[in-house]
Amino acid sequence: MAETSPDMTGDRSVVFSAIITGGAKGIGLAIARRLAADGTAIALIGRDAAALHQAADDLHARFAVADVTDPAALTDAIAALGPCDILVNNAGAAISKPFAKHDLADFRAMLEVNLLAAVAACHAVLPGMRARNFGRIVNIASTAGLKGYPYVTAYVAAKHALVGFTRALAQETAKDGVTVNAVCPGFTDTEMVARSVATIVAASGRSPDAARGMLAAGNPAGRLIRPEEVAEVVAFLCRRDAGAMTGQAIAVAGGEI
């Protein structure tokens, strides 16, 4: 049976609806599939129109093509998709190089995609959530929001900022029926990690398997995290009976944190 969304009068006739940014691939797609399995109506936002078409067809979902780093385009996309009970800010990106080669433009780029996009999306959905006295916001951060890693200083700074934003916003919405949490995956078997592997191979001459092993070595389980494992945690946080879970930054990292 589909979960339903309460309003201020207690009406339970409306099916939960979720907007997921970066929802056509990787962790975002795994989250979309998991929430859809619970009966949630899914809407996806992303830049890759072809991937969005494919994911939307598979999930019977709505979608909007938008660059999340363009606040006006993102706000328009959210408005076009209609009211939502669940917002998953999943879109993100990483730049990998030594700090000496990072410039201010790199830091601005990381803040725009990993922090400010989530801020803009929250601005867009919160009035409706507060009016309905119910909402679930989940920001997909990273273990890089909880600890430092070399060669990704701008990314680490942006993900730490996202975790701080999550904790602060949760304080403001706690009495509104709206929870705000961060999920912080370790190295996860996605296209982003595949790009990191390619970077390591190019820089070090290691084999792809050796490069993947380097990334997995920080996990006591000795493996990469599966996107579906992240999606399960998100699904729990989106449940009606998870209302006491807010302001949390939950590591999904096999014991790394």
N, C-alpha and C positions, 0 to 999 in steps of 0.2 A: 504494500500500500504506500502511496506517495506521502511523504511528510507534508504537512500543511503549515501555512504561515499565519500566525495570529495577528490580528489588528487590535486597536484599543478597545473594541467592543467584545473581543474574544472570539470573533469569527474565525473558524478553522477551515474555511472552504477554499482558500487560495493555495495552490501548490507552491512550495518553495521555489524561488528563482535565483540563479547565480550568474554573476558576470565574472569571467576569468580572463585576465590579461595574459598575453603570451600563451593562450590556451590551445594552440594547434599542434604543439610539439612538446616532447620531453615531459618534465614534471607537470606543466600546465595541462597537457593532454591527459596524463594519468589522473590528475585531479578531476578533470571534466568527466572522464569515464566513471570514476568512483562515485561522484555526486549524482551522475545520471542513473547509476545503478540503484541509488536510494530514492529515485523518483523525482529528483530535482530537475526543473526546466533550465537548460543550459544556454548561455549566451557567451560567445567568444569574441575577443578583441585581439588584433595583431596586425603586423605589417605584410605578412606573406599571404596574399590573396588565394593562391592555389592551395596552400596548406590549410587555410581556413575553410575553403570550400570542401575539401576532403573530410576534415574533422567534423564540420557541421553536418555533412551528409551522413556520416557514420553515426552521429549522436542525435540526429534529428534536432539540431540546435540552430539558434539564430546566431548571426555574427555581424561584425562591423570591422572594416579595414581602417586602421588608424595607427599612427606612430605615437606611442605613449609619451614620447618626449615633447610632443606638441600639445600643450595643455588645452588649447581650444578644440583641436581635433578629437582629443580624448574625451573631453566633456561632451562634445556633440555626439560622439559614438555612444556614450553611456546613456544620454538622453534618448537617442533613437532606439535603444534596446529596451527601454522602459524601466519601471521600478524593479529593484532587486532586493532580496532579503540577504543575500550572501555576496560579498565582494572578495575575490581572491586576487591580490596584486602579485602576480607571478612573473611578469615580464622583467627581464634583467639582462645584464651583460657584464663581461669582465675584460679588463686590459691587463696583460701580463708582460712586464719588463722591469728591469731594475729601477729603483726610485730615481737614480741619477738621470734616467732617460724619460721619466714621467715629467710632463709639464702641466701648467695650470689647466690647459684645455682638457687634458686627460681626467683631471679631478672633476672639472665641471661636467664632462660627459658622463662620468660614473654617477655623480650626484643626480643628474637629470633622469637617467633611466632607472636607477636603483632606489632613489628616494623621492624626488620631486614628482615622478609619475604617480607614485602611490599617494602622495599628498593631494594631487589634483583629483584623483579618482575618489578619494575619501570625501573631499569637498563636494563632489557631485552626488554621492549617494547618501551622505549622512542626513540631510534634511528629511528625506523620505523615510529612512529607517527610524529616525526619532519620532516622526509623526505617527508611524505605525507601532512605536514602542517595541521594536524588535529589529535586530540586525546582527550579522556575523561578518566581521572583517578579518581576513587572514593575510598577512604579509609574508611572502616567501623571502626570507632573508638567507642566511648561510651560517655555517660555523665561522665564516669570516666576519660575522657580526658579533661573535663572542670571543674570538681570539685573533692573534695576528698571524699572517703568513708572509713570507718574503716574496718579492717580485710582483705583488698585487696590492701595493699600498693604497692606490686610489679606490680600488674595489673594496678593500677592507674598511677604509674610512667611510665609504658610502653605506655599506651594510651595517656597520656600527650605528650610523646615523638612523637607518631604518629601524633598528631595534629600539633605539632611544625614542624615536617618534611613536612607535607602537606602544611603548610603556606609558608615555605621556598622554597620548590620545585616549588610552583605556581609562585613565583617571577621570577624564572629562565626560565619558559616555557611560560610565558604570551604572548610573541611575536611570539611563534611558532605554534599558533593555538591549543595548548594543555592546557586544564584546569585540575586543581588538587584540589579536594575538599575532605573534611571529613564529613561523616554523623555520628551523635553521638546519638544512641538510648539510651533511658532509659531502665529499666528492661523490657525485651521483652519475650513474651511467647514462649520460645524455649527450646531445650534440655539443654542448658547451665544453664538457670534459673531453670529447673527441678533439675539439680544437686545441685544448690545452695539451693533449697528447701529441698532436702534430707540432706544436710549438717546441715541446721538449725534444722531440725527435730531430727537428731542424737545428736546434741549438746545441744538442749534445751528441748526436749521432747514435743514440740508443735506439733499440728496436721499439716498435709500438707496444709490444707486450711488456718490455722493461719499463717504458714510460708509464703505462697504466699501473704497473706494480709500484712505481714510486708514489703515485697518487694514492693508491690503496694502502700503502705502508703505514700511514698515520692512523688508520682505523684498526683498533685492536682485533677486530674480526678478520682483518686482512683482505678486505674486498671493497668494491664500490657499493654504494647504496643503490637500491632499485627505486625508480620513480614511484612505483606502486606503494612502497613503504612510506614514502612521504605523503602520498595521497591518503593513506589510511589515517594518519594523524590529522590532516586537514579535515577529513570527513567527520572525525570525532568532534573537533572544535566547532563545526557548523551545526551540530545537533542542537535541538531545542533544550535538552537536559544538560548541556554544557555551559549553562549561563553563568556559573561561578568561575569559569576559566576565562580570565581576561588579564591583559597586561603581561602575558607570559611569553618567553622566548624559548621554545622547545627544540632541543637538538635532536636530530635524527641522524646519528653519526656512528653507530656501532660502538659507543663508549669513548670516542675521541675526546669529547668534552667532559 
